[in-house]
Amino acid sequence: MTDLDFDIVPPSAVRSGRATDAYFDRTESTLRAADRNPRVTAEVTADQFPDGEFELLAGVKDAAALLADRAVDVDAIPPGRLFDGGPVLRIEGPYLEFARLETSLLGLLSHASGIATAALEARRAAPDSSVLSFGARHVHPSIAAVVERSALLGGLDGFSHVAAGDVIGREAGGTMPHALMLCFGRGHQEDAWRAFDETVPESVPRIALCDTFSDEKDEAIRAAETLGDRLDGIRIDTTGSRRGDFRHIIREVRWELDARGFEDVDVFVSGGLGPADLRELRDIVDGFGVGGYVSNADPVDFALDIVAVDGEPIAKRGKLSGVKSVYRTADGGHHVGLEAAAAPTDGEPLLEPLLRDGTVADSFDYSLETAIERAERDASLVGF
């Protein structure tokens, strides 16, 4: 039996603060030696001022888990809200209570928010289609649940990763890969589709993969004739190098299915798709599988900066000093201002109490269901 193990930082290291950059170890040692531990306010921001480029906040539940049980007060924008400048999370407390947690905190928020934003872009590109997350294979398996939760938060209808579903309390979906077709062999596609139909639970949609050995149109017709009324749909996952005019291929498939009385068979497509593809195909496709565009999204470039020490505004060069608030205005605008300044007349405060003295506030709702609703509502309001 191998003595090899996976290169995974355990949750215990994240919670304890071991999952940090080395200079925070040096900082902590130095401050303790100097007997200095001021009360600070620190803010997590991506941009100082609004620039019209909204992003979707995710990862707040994990941030709460990281900061809980420490002597800090934390305010945060709830997950599923869109933001455009200013703080998304604010921490107040003795600096050494959270100094070494900065690395993990930024990672939890940055990665999840980037994925959620990309998922929302895909969702808005095909609002009336089924859009599923197929990208877990492009990331380290230890973060698959982050990918799938963030994809759902951004509005996608489902996901493929089984263990991620166990973590987030949702059931994974999916039908058949090319490997199944290849195991039955060329010329035996009907045997593969029929065996699948006879094996999987009735709750699993009968979606036949129809591009393994021959023309997509040919395999789609054969699948429909093999499974008849039991066929829910066909999926085309043709490699990009073999597609040619993908829209034309799909229109041909749809035409031939309809011509043979299979109007109720849906057409799903996958394979390297992004929002531009979804917009181009959404009028002729019933559903999409989106992979790398969502799972490989660039993280949001969050930073954590001290903005007040012992109640006095302070900041490094290029950052805005003082404790700030953020608001959503009735016209969908995003407003950033000093906490002590007057709020916009129609402004809704976005920051809410998340932790008080390390205890999660009862009023803060970070549930996935609520976050999904927020994202859909906010996206419409700001014109995302």
C-alpha positions as CSV (number, residue, x, y, z in Angstrom):
1,M,0.0,0.0,0.0
2,T,1.4,3.4,-1.0
3,D,2.6,5.8,1.6
4,L,1.9,8.8,-0.7
5,D,-0.7,11.3,0.4
6,F,-2.5,14.3,-1.2
7,D,-1.1,17.8,-1.0
8,I,-4.0,19.2,1.0
9,V,-3.8,21.7,3.8
10,P,-6.2,20.3,6.4
11,P,-9.1,22.3,7.9
12,S,-7.4,22.3,11.3
13,A,-4.5,24.3,9.8
14,V,-6.9,26.8,8.3
15,R,-8.8,27.3,11.6
16,S,-5.6,27.6,13.7
17,G,-4.0,30.1,11.4
18,R,-1.2,27.9,10.3
19,A,-2.5,28.3,6.7
20,T,-0.9,31.8,6.5
21,D,1.9,33.7,4.8
22,A,5.2,33.5,6.7
23,Y,5.4,37.3,7.2
24,F,2.3,37.1,9.5
25,D,4.2,34.7,11.7
26,R,7.0,37.3,11.9
27,T,4.6,40.1,12.5
28,E,2.8,38.3,15.3
29,S,6.1,37.5,17.0
30,T,7.3,41.1,16.7
31,L,4.1,42.6,18.1
32,R,4.0,40.2,21.0
33,A,7.7,40.9,21.8
34,A,6.9,44.6,21.7
35,D,3.8,44.1,23.9
36,R,1.8,45.9,21.2
37,N,-1.7,44.7,20.2
38,P,-3.8,47.7,19.1
39,R,-7.5,47.6,18.5
40,V,-7.9,48.0,14.7
41,T,-10.6,48.1,12.1
42,A,-9.7,46.3,8.9
43,E,-11.6,46.1,5.6
44,V,-11.7,43.6,2.8
45,T,-12.0,45.4,-0.5
46,A,-11.4,44.8,-4.2
47,D,-11.7,48.4,-5.4
48,Q,-11.7,51.6,-3.5
49,F,-14.3,53.4,-5.6
50,P,-17.2,52.2,-7.8
51,D,-16.3,51.8,-11.5
52,G,-19.4,50.2,-12.8
53,E,-17.9,46.6,-12.9
54,F,-20.0,44.6,-10.4
55,E,-18.9,41.3,-8.9
56,L,-20.9,38.7,-6.9
57,L,-19.9,38.1,-3.3
58,A,-19.5,34.4,-2.1
59,G,-17.5,32.6,0.5
60,V,-19.0,34.5,3.4
61,K,-20.1,31.3,5.3
62,D,-16.6,30.0,5.3
63,A,-15.3,33.5,6.4
64,A,-17.7,33.3,9.3
65,A,-16.4,29.8,10.2
66,L,-12.8,31.1,10.1
67,L,-13.4,34.1,12.3
68,A,-15.9,32.6,14.8
69,D,-14.9,32.2,18.4
70,R,-12.4,35.0,18.3
71,A,-12.7,38.3,20.1
72,V,-13.7,40.3,17.0
73,D,-16.8,42.1,15.6
74,V,-17.4,41.5,11.9
75,D,-19.8,43.1,9.5
76,A,-20.2,41.7,6.0
77,I,-22.3,42.1,2.9
78,P,-24.5,39.0,2.7
79,P,-23.6,36.4,0.1
80,G,-25.4,36.8,-3.2
81,R,-25.2,40.6,-3.2
82,L,-23.3,42.4,-6.0
83,F,-20.7,44.9,-5.0
84,D,-18.7,47.6,-6.8
85,G,-16.0,49.1,-4.6
86,G,-15.7,49.6,-0.9
87,P,-15.6,47.0,1.8
88,V,-17.4,43.7,1.5
89,L,-16.3,42.7,5.0
90,R,-15.1,44.7,8.0
91,I,-13.3,43.4,11.2
92,E,-12.9,45.2,14.4
93,G,-10.8,43.9,17.3
94,P,-7.3,43.4,18.7
95,Y,-5.1,42.9,15.7
96,L,-3.5,39.7,17.0
97,E,-6.9,38.1,17.2
98,F,-7.0,37.8,13.4
99,A,-3.7,38.9,11.9
100,R,-2.6,35.4,10.9
101,L,-6.0,34.6,9.4
102,E,-5.7,37.2,6.6
103,T,-4.3,34.8,4.0
104,S,-7.0,32.2,4.4
105,L,-9.8,34.9,4.7
106,L,-8.9,36.5,1.4
107,G,-8.6,33.1,-0.3
108,L,-12.0,32.0,0.9
109,L,-13.7,35.2,-0.4
110,S,-11.6,35.7,-3.5
111,H,-11.9,32.3,-5.1
112,A,-15.6,31.7,-4.3
113,S,-16.6,35.2,-5.5
114,G,-14.7,34.8,-8.8
115,I,-16.5,31.5,-9.5
116,A,-19.9,32.9,-8.5
117,T,-19.4,36.0,-10.7
118,A,-18.6,33.8,-13.7
119,A,-21.6,31.6,-13.0
120,L,-23.9,34.6,-12.9
121,E,-22.5,35.8,-16.2
122,A,-23.4,32.4,-17.7
123,R,-26.8,32.4,-16.1
124,R,-27.6,35.9,-17.5
125,A,-26.4,34.8,-20.9
126,A,-29.1,32.1,-21.1
127,P,-31.8,33.1,-18.6
128,D,-34.4,30.7,-20.0
129,S,-32.2,27.6,-20.4
130,S,-31.0,25.0,-18.0
131,V,-27.3,25.7,-17.2
132,L,-25.3,23.2,-15.3
133,S,-21.8,23.3,-13.7
134,F,-19.5,20.7,-15.3
135,G,-16.2,22.2,-14.2
136,A,-15.1,20.4,-11.1
137,R,-12.6,18.3,-13.1
138,H,-10.6,21.4,-13.8
139,V,-9.8,22.2,-10.1
140,H,-8.2,20.4,-7.1
141,P,-10.8,18.0,-5.7
142,S,-10.4,19.5,-2.3
143,I,-12.2,22.7,-3.4
144,A,-14.9,21.0,-5.5
145,A,-17.6,21.9,-3.0
146,V,-16.5,25.6,-3.2
147,V,-16.9,25.5,-7.0
148,E,-20.3,23.9,-7.0
149,R,-21.8,26.0,-4.1
150,S,-20.5,29.2,-5.8
151,A,-21.9,28.0,-9.2
152,L,-25.3,27.5,-7.6
153,L,-25.1,30.8,-5.8
154,G,-24.5,32.4,-9.2
155,G,-27.8,30.9,-10.5
156,L,-26.7,27.7,-12.2
157,D,-29.4,24.9,-12.1
158,G,-27.2,22.0,-11.0
159,F,-23.7,20.5,-10.8
160,S,-21.9,17.2,-11.4
161,H,-19.6,16.5,-8.5
162,V,-20.9,13.8,-6.1
163,A,-18.8,14.6,-3.0
164,A,-19.5,18.3,-3.4
165,G,-23.1,17.5,-3.2
166,D,-22.6,15.6,0.0
167,V,-20.9,18.7,1.5
168,I,-23.5,21.3,0.4
169,G,-26.5,19.1,0.8
170,R,-27.6,19.0,-2.8
171,E,-27.7,16.0,-5.2
172,A,-25.3,15.9,-8.1
173,G,-26.6,15.3,-11.6
174,G,-25.2,13.8,-14.8
175,T,-25.8,11.0,-17.3
176,M,-23.1,9.4,-19.4
177,P,-19.6,10.2,-20.6
178,H,-17.9,9.2,-23.8
179,A,-16.1,6.5,-21.8
180,L,-19.3,4.6,-21.5
181,M,-19.9,4.7,-25.2
182,L,-16.3,3.7,-26.0
183,C,-16.6,0.7,-23.6
184,F,-19.4,-0.7,-25.7
185,G,-17.5,0.0,-28.9
186,R,-18.1,1.4,-32.4
187,G,-21.4,0.3,-33.9
188,H,-22.8,-0.6,-30.5
189,Q,-24.1,2.9,-29.5
190,E,-27.7,1.4,-29.2
191,D,-26.4,-1.2,-26.7
192,A,-24.9,1.6,-24.6
193,W,-28.0,3.8,-24.6
194,R,-30.2,0.8,-23.9
195,A,-28.0,-0.5,-21.0
196,F,-28.0,2.9,-19.4
197,D,-31.7,3.1,-19.6
198,E,-32.1,-0.3,-18.0
199,T,-29.6,0.4,-15.2
200,V,-29.9,3.9,-13.8
201,P,-32.8,4.9,-11.5
202,E,-36.0,6.3,-13.0
203,S,-35.3,9.7,-11.5
204,V,-32.2,10.1,-13.7
205,P,-33.1,11.9,-17.0
206,R,-32.4,9.8,-20.1
207,I,-30.0,12.1,-21.9
208,A,-28.1,10.2,-24.6
209,L,-24.6,11.3,-25.6
210,C,-24.7,11.6,-29.4
211,D,-21.3,12.4,-30.9
212,T,-18.9,9.6,-30.1
213,F,-18.4,7.7,-33.3
214,S,-20.4,9.2,-36.1
215,D,-22.2,12.3,-37.2
216,E,-24.2,14.1,-34.4
217,K,-27.4,14.0,-36.5
218,D,-27.0,10.2,-37.2
219,E,-26.5,9.3,-33.5
220,A,-29.3,11.6,-32.3
221,I,-31.7,9.9,-34.7
222,R,-30.5,6.4,-33.6
223,A,-30.8,7.3,-29.9
224,A,-34.3,8.6,-30.4
225,E,-35.4,5.5,-32.3
226,T,-33.7,3.2,-29.7
227,L,-35.3,4.7,-26.6
228,G,-38.4,6.2,-28.0
229,D,-40.6,7.9,-25.5
230,R,-38.2,7.2,-22.7
231,L,-35.6,9.5,-24.2
232,D,-35.6,12.9,-22.5
233,G,-32.9,14.5,-24.5
234,I,-29.6,14.2,-26.4
235,R,-26.3,15.8,-25.5
236,I,-23.7,17.0,-28.0
237,D,-20.2,17.4,-26.5
238,T,-18.2,17.4,-29.7
239,T,-14.6,18.5,-29.4
240,G,-14.1,22.0,-30.5
241,S,-11.6,21.0,-33.3
242,R,-14.3,18.8,-34.9
243,R,-17.3,21.1,-34.6
244,G,-17.1,23.4,-37.6
245,D,-20.3,25.5,-37.5
246,F,-21.7,24.3,-34.2
247,R,-24.9,26.3,-34.5
248,H,-25.6,24.7,-37.9
249,I,-24.9,21.2,-36.5
250,I,-27.4,21.8,-33.7
251,R,-30.0,23.1,-36.1
252,E,-29.6,20.0,-38.3
253,V,-30.0,17.7,-35.2
254,R,-33.1,19.6,-34.1
255,W,-34.6,19.5,-37.7
256,E,-34.1,15.7,-38.1
257,L,-35.5,14.9,-34.6
258,D,-38.6,17.0,-35.3
259,A,-39.0,15.5,-38.8
260,R,-39.3,12.1,-37.2
261,G,-41.8,13.1,-34.5
262,F,-39.3,13.6,-31.7
263,E,-40.2,17.2,-30.9
264,D,-40.2,16.5,-27.2
265,V,-36.5,15.4,-27.1
266,D,-34.4,18.2,-25.7
267,V,-31.0,19.2,-27.0
268,F,-28.2,19.9,-24.5
269,V,-24.7,21.0,-25.4
270,S,-21.4,21.2,-23.5
271,G,-17.7,21.5,-24.0
272,G,-15.7,24.7,-23.6
273,L,-18.7,27.0,-23.5
274,G,-18.8,30.5,-22.2
275,P,-21.4,33.3,-22.1
276,A,-20.9,34.3,-25.7
277,D,-21.6,30.7,-26.8
278,L,-24.7,30.6,-24.6
279,R,-26.1,33.8,-26.1
280,E,-25.4,32.5,-29.6
281,L,-27.1,29.2,-29.1
282,R,-29.8,29.8,-26.5
283,D,-32.6,30.1,-29.1
284,I,-32.0,26.5,-30.4
285,V,-30.7,24.7,-27.3
286,D,-32.6,23.6,-24.2
287,G,-29.7,23.3,-21.8
288,F,-26.0,23.8,-21.4
289,G,-23.1,22.3,-19.4
290,V,-20.5,25.0,-18.6
291,G,-17.2,23.9,-17.3
292,G,-13.9,25.8,-17.2
293,Y,-15.4,29.2,-17.7
294,V,-16.9,29.0,-14.2
295,S,-14.6,26.7,-12.3
296,N,-11.4,28.4,-13.7
297,A,-12.7,31.9,-13.2
298,D,-10.1,34.4,-12.0
299,P,-10.4,35.1,-8.3
300,V,-11.6,38.5,-7.2
301,D,-8.5,40.5,-6.2
302,F,-9.5,41.2,-2.6
303,A,-7.1,42.9,-0.2
304,L,-7.4,43.4,3.6
305,D,-6.2,46.8,4.9
306,I,-6.2,48.4,8.3
307,V,-8.2,51.7,8.1
308,A,-8.3,52.7,11.7
309,V,-6.0,52.0,14.8
310,D,-7.4,52.7,18.3
311,G,-10.3,54.7,16.7
312,E,-8.1,57.0,14.6
313,P,-8.3,56.8,10.7
314,I,-5.1,55.5,9.1
315,A,-4.1,53.7,5.9
316,K,-1.2,52.9,3.7
317,R,-0.6,54.9,0.6
318,G,-3.1,54.2,-2.1
319,K,-5.8,53.1,0.3
320,L,-8.7,55.1,1.9
321,S,-8.5,55.6,5.6
322,G,-11.5,55.6,7.9
323,V,-14.3,53.1,8.6
324,K,-16.6,53.0,5.6
325,S,-20.2,51.9,4.7
326,V,-21.6,50.8,1.4
327,Y,-25.1,51.2,0.1
328,R,-27.3,50.1,-2.8
329,T,-29.4,52.9,-4.1
330,A,-32.9,52.5,-5.6
331,D,-31.6,53.0,-9.2
332,G,-29.1,50.1,-8.7
333,G,-26.1,52.2,-7.9
334,H,-23.4,51.3,-5.5
335,H,-22.3,54.0,-3.0
336,V,-19.3,54.1,-0.8
337,G,-18.9,56.6,2.0
338,L,-17.4,57.1,5.5
339,E,-19.5,55.4,8.2
340,A,-20.0,58.7,10.0
341,A,-21.2,60.5,6.9
342,A,-24.9,60.8,5.9
343,A,-26.2,57.9,3.9
344,P,-27.8,58.4,0.5
345,T,-31.4,59.3,0.9
346,D,-32.5,56.1,-0.8
347,G,-29.6,54.0,0.1
348,E,-29.9,50.5,1.5
349,P,-27.0,49.6,3.8
350,L,-25.2,46.5,2.5
351,L,-23.0,45.6,5.5
352,E,-24.7,43.6,8.2
353,P,-23.5,42.3,11.5
354,L,-22.0,38.9,10.9
355,L,-20.1,38.2,14.2
356,R,-20.3,40.0,17.6
357,D,-17.5,39.1,19.9
358,G,-16.9,35.9,17.8
359,T,-20.5,34.8,17.9
360,V,-22.4,34.5,14.6
361,A,-25.3,37.0,14.6
362,D,-28.7,35.3,14.5
363,S,-30.0,37.8,12.0
364,F,-27.3,37.1,9.4
365,D,-28.7,34.7,6.7
366,Y,-25.9,33.0,4.7
367,S,-28.0,30.1,3.5
368,L,-27.5,29.1,-0.1
369,E,-31.2,29.4,-0.9
370,T,-31.4,33.0,0.2
371,A,-28.1,33.9,-1.5
372,I,-29.4,32.5,-4.8
373,E,-32.5,34.7,-4.5
374,R,-30.4,37.8,-3.6
375,A,-28.1,37.2,-6.6
376,E,-31.1,37.0,-9.1
377,R,-32.7,40.1,-7.6
378,D,-29.6,42.2,-7.4
379,A,-28.5,41.3,-10.9
380,S,-31.7,42.6,-12.3
381,L,-31.5,45.8,-10.2
382,V,-28.0,46.7,-11.2
383,G,-28.3,45.6,-14.8
384,F,-25.6,42.9,-14.6
